[in-house]
Amino acid sequence: MSNDQSAPYVIYSTQTGEIGEHRHLRAIDFTGVPLSPADLIPLPEGTTLSMLPQRLAVGLNVADQRTAVSSTRGWALAGLLPIGYTRTHLPSYEKTPETAPLPFFGYTAIAGWHGRLYAAAIRTDSPTHWLPSAYDHHRLERLVRERLTAEPENRILQQHAHCALDYHCPTASNIFLRRWEGAIAVSPGCNARCVGCISKQDEDNLVSPQDRLRFVPTMQEVVDVAVTHLEHAPDAILSFGQGCEGEPLLQARLIEQAILQIRERTASGTLNINTNASNPRSLKRIYDAGLDSLRASTISARRETYDAYYRPIGYTFDDVKQSLIVAREAGVYSSINLLCFPGLIDCEDEIEALVAFLRETGVRLVQLRNLNIDPEVLLPRIPKPHGKPLGIRMLIDTLRREVPEVAIGNFSRPVQRASAHAQADAAPR
Ligand code: SF4
């Protein structure tokens, strides 16, 4: 029997959206494991609290029995962390029958402790440039209006105005705020069918949170937006490959030609591509055109897990590896966008494969990305992970020990191709 009043306890959302505490129920995670103080950090600034509809909050009672909070009191509550924090535990809940899947967000376990809110997370980068408080919506609205008035024909600006104002997308907003990492979407199509795609979902009961881009921009539209951003933005990064589009490599020719024209007009800033890295030949042409950095998306370094999640069309996991190896040979700064799902990527075999993959490909930076998905949508669609989960903290510690030359963070850095190696060393460890 445990009656440890100092243990983290269950937090839930009342029917009216207030935060409720159940101090006699120990907080647990999705797998039923009690959350200890060592798992928790004070709720980070910029965290959004998300009520989990039709899901009861659950915890352990004094007899260590799994116990649900009655729906008359309210529903389970989770946290959506700002970029800069990596989730270590998924939230616990009890689904009521006939419950619809949760929207595509990165749900994180939260708990109460000594009267304060805590999250099961670890700080893995500086969130400053990504906090909601860094985006003044009224100023953004004014700048969007002015820019669309000045360039009424540019459809990329119209697309990213929608993303900035309706989805609060930081990289789309930065195009109008003329700073940091800015977005350019170019591809309506994709050669993968990711289980957690946020811009296109085929299954009836799954709704993608963003509208997929519906046009291929012209060269001029791309170059105009890119040059303006690279020339005016502090710490400028211009990134092809955004959440609101398909796979940018399906427009490789456009990107290659655009980079050549952009670099004729400006040497400033970093040209980056976020991609599923499915085509090493097309990427080689883009590297040769002048790309500075690449971020390849993956959920695993094990083929069967990769294939189950990405459901690739016409390419293989070997193509992804080859794209990174060619990037290293070309001096392009490469990182992976590692989709983090506790209980998957932190399993023994997954960690072992990831270490080998990083050594083989020469990746310079691992960007940890909390995977935005309902756990009960993902788990039935991927093979059961091999080996027991060691925890996200152990994953990070293992990477730091086994591949110390690889940086760990949560977002891309400005890098200049010429001094990629010098610049890269400034990245976090
Ligand atoms: S690669 Fe991107 S656009 Fe394509 S299915 Fe996956 S998440 Fe969606």
Residues whose N, C-alpha, C, O or C-beta is under 5 A from the ligand:
A	BS01	SF4	C190 A192 R193 C194 C197 I198 E245 G246 E247 N276
